[in-house]
Amino acid sequence: MKINLSEIEGANVLSRENQSKIKGQAGEDPSLCGCSCYGSVIGPSYCIEYIACPQVVTCPT
């Protein structure tokens, strides 16, 4: 059964341009990503798609 979204009270139908702007961006915040002192990407699982860390050990000894 198809529902016409324009018939739902309070619903707004987005244009193709507006849809493309939000596609795949829900809930991902690259500011939560970082690097450990061992060169590993830390943060949520999607962080490996946003940043790469240098493979140099910078941990204090």
N, C-alpha and C positions, 0 to 999 in steps of 0.2 A: 504494500500500500504506500503510495507516494503522498507526501504532505507538502502542500504549497506553503513555504515559509512566510510568504507575504500575507497569508491569512491568519497567522498566529499573532495574537495581541502582544504588542511590545517588542516583537522581533524586527530586526533590521536586516535587509538583504545587502550583503557587501558586493561591491563591484569586483570584477576580476583583478583590477589593479590593487585594490585594498586587500584582497585575499592573498595575493602573491607577496605582499609586504609582511604578513604575519605567518606565513607558512613555515613550519619547523622551528619557530622561535619561542614557543611557549615554555616557560619555566627554566630556561637555561641562562645562568648568570656567570659569565667568564671571570668576573671579579672574585669568585670563590676559588679559583684555580691558582696553583702556585707550584713551587719546586722545593723538594726536600734538599737537605745538605748533601745527600748522596746522589742527586741528579734525577730523582724520580718525580714524575708529575703527581701532585697531590690535590685532592678535592673530589668533587663528584665525578662519576664515571665518564661524563661527556668531556671532561677537561683535556683528555688526550687529543681531542679534535681541535682544540683551540690553541694550545701552547706546546712547546717542546722545551725540555730542560737540558742544559749542558751536562754532559757525562763526566763531570769533574767533582771529586769529593772535596767539599768545602767545610766539613764538620770540624768543630774545634777539637783539638786532641788533649 
